[in-house]
């Protein structure tokens, strides 16, 4: 099963990715899968991402207020499009393990009102939107201004990295440590548990924050190995019915989908 199939992403969907554990990797991989199926898609962000180096069947468009007609013209020639408002002037410190072919600069995203307009003007196009950042951590608690999910989103993929389980709660495992210690009621250095993951992922002020009423929420638990993480199913069970489906995936594996739990039909 392809990753986009496991997540239930269909042509014309507007899928926002939030949380931690490989949002950029997931979006890049899904866009490649869609391109291979002949589906037009746009990779973009409402925050900041590294500037992607697009493959031969792709293109990058930088425009503060992109016109739908120009976007549509590019999609006819390059069905795998990345869209951002501008390139930031200062180079960004490079990470050798960055999962996506990228340049040394970050690009700034588009305002949600413009995204809403473009989605309406470009029917049938699939949108893949990175809607917050996690600084490489395994679990994310949103700031007051996060996540930045456009109102037109039809799916919100909430992510967490299973390999952080058992590791100490600190700046390398949890984004926004001070908030985590307050919400979870434990000090820094406490080993992360399944219950802590579930607490974050099922809370409408945390993992599920900002999900539009009409959008389906999907959980994606990621891991490094292709052997199912020993706590994967236990975490999934603790998410209950907060999500329409739960996907467990090793995003860099040849076959990334390890398990799919569909909780609502046709989700």
N, C-alpha and C positions, 0 to 999 in steps of 0.2 A: 504494500500500500504506500502511495506517495504521501508526503507530509501534508499537502494541501487537502488531500482526500480525508486523512485522519482528522484534520481540524474542521472539516465540513465547509471549506471555502469553495464557493461556487462563482462562476462568471458574474461580474457585476457587484460582488460583495465589497464592502468597505471594512477591512479587518484592521483593527488597531491592536498593537502589541505592547503590553505593559509588564512591569515586574522585573525579574532578573533571571539570568541563566541562559542567555543566548538569543536575545531578540534579533540582533543584526544578522546572526548566522541563519536563524529560522527564516527571516524575510528574504534573504539572498537565495537560500535554497528553494523556497517556495516559488519565487519569481522565475528561477531556472526551470522548475517543473512545469509551471504554467506556460512558459515560452515553448517548451518542447511539445505541449499539447495544442499550440496555436492560439492560446488565450492572451489577449493584450492585458498588460498590467503596469501599474505605476508604483514604484517604490518612493516613499517620501517620509517626512518626519514633521512633527509639530514641535520638536526640540532641536537638538544639534546632533549630527552624525559625522563620521569620517567621510570624506568625499570618495565615493566608490569609483573604481575604474571599471567601466562597463564593457561587457564582451562584444564581439562583432555584431550580434543581433540586438544590441542595446544602445542607448544614448543617454546623456546627461543634459538636462535643461536647467539653467539658472535664470530665474526671473522673479522679480519682486511681486508682480501681479500678472502671472502667466495667463495668456488668452487661450480659451478653450479651442479655438480654431487652429492655433499653432500647435498645441499639444496633440490634437487629433491628427494633424499632418505628420508630426514626428512618429506617432504610434503606427501610422500606416507603413512607415519605412523601417521603424525599429520598435517592434512590439514589446520590448523590454526597456521601459523608460524609468530613469531616476529624475526626480523633480525636487528642486530646492530654491530658496529665494536668493541666496548669495553665498559666495565663498568668503570665509573669515580671513582677515589679512595676515594674522600671525600663524606661523607653522605650529602644529600641535605635536607634542612629544610622541615619537613613534613607538609602537609596541610590535615586536617581531611576530607575536602570536596572534595578531589581529586576524579574525577569521575570513575577512572579505578583502579582495584586492582593493587597496585604497591609496590615495595620495596623502601627503603630509599635512593637509589642511582639513578643517571641519567646515561643513556647510550648514547654513541656518535653514530652519524649516519654514513652512508656510502658515499664515494665520488660519485658524479653523473656519472663519467665515468664508475665506476664499476657497478652501477645500470643499466646503458645503456647496458653493456655487459650481465648482468644477465637476463635482460628482453628478449634479443635476444635468449639467451641460454635456457630459460624456457618458451616456448610458451604455451599459454593457462592459465597461472597463472595470477591471478588478484593482482595488487599491490596497496596498500593504503599507501601513503607517506605524512607524516607531514613535510611541507617544510619551515615553519618559526614558530616563537613563538610570543606570545602576552601578556605574564605575567598576564593572567586572565582578560585583559581588554575587552571592547566591540567593539572597533574599532581599526584597526591597520594601521599605515603608515610604509612602509618598509624602512629599512636602506639601505645604498648604496650597501651592499653585499647581500641584501635580495630581494625577496625570492630565495631559492635555489631549483629551479624546474628542474628536469632532462629533457634533450632534448627529451627523448622518451615518455614523458607524452602524453596521449591521452585525458585526462580530467583534468581541473583545477577547483577545487571547492573553490570559494572565499566567505569567511564567514564574517558576522557581527552580533552583538547581539542587537536586537531591544530594550531590556530593558534599554540600555544606553541612548535612546532618552529622551530629557528633562532634563537629568542630566548634571551637570557642566563639561566642558572640563577640565580634570585634570588627574593626574597619575593613578587614579583608573578606568577611563573610556576609555582613549585613550592611546595606546602605541606609544611613541615618541611624547610627548606633544609639544616640541619646534617646531618640523616639522609641527604639526597640526596647531599651531597658525600662523605660517608663510604661509602655503598653504591656509588655510581657511580665513586668514585675520581678525581673532578675537582674543581677549585676553583670557588668562586662566580664567576659571570660567564661560565662556559663555555657556548657555544651548545648548546642541547638538540638531540640527534640522534634519529634513528629507533631506533638501537640502545639509547639510554637509555630511550625509551618502552617498547620491548619488554622490556628488563631489568626494569623496574618491573611491567609488566602480566602477565608470565609467572611471577613469583616467588611461591611459596606463602606467603612471609613478608611480602609487600608487596601487590601488586594482588589476588592471589588469597587473601589471608589470611582465615581464618575462614569459608570457604565450607563449608556443611554437606555431609556425604557424599552425601546424597540429592539435593542441589540441582544444577541445570545452571548452569554459568557462561556468561554471554553478554558479549561485549565490545561497547561502543558508543563509537566514535570520532566526536567531534562537531567541527563546523566552522561558520564563519559563512556562507560563500558556498554557493550551490547548485551551483557548478561544483566537481567533485571535487578535493579538495586534491591537489597533485602528489605528496605522500608518502603519501596515504591507503592505497593498495593495497600499497605497500612495507611499511608498518607492519603492516598486516593479515597479510601473508605471514609476517612475523617472529613473529607470535603462535602460529603452528603449530597444533597440535591441543589447546592448553590450553583452548579455548573450544568450546562446541557450535555457536555461530554468532557472526559478527561483523557488526555493523551500522554503517554510516557515515551520519551524519545531520546536517542543518542544522536544529536544533530550532525555530528561529523562522520558518522558511520555510512557505509555504502547503502545500507537499508536502515534509515533512521527510526522508523516507527516500530517500537517494541510492544506496545499494548494500547488499545483503545477501548475505553469504557463509555458506551453511549447511554446516557441517563434519560434523555428525552428523545422520542422518535423524530426522525427527519430534522435533526438539529444541525 
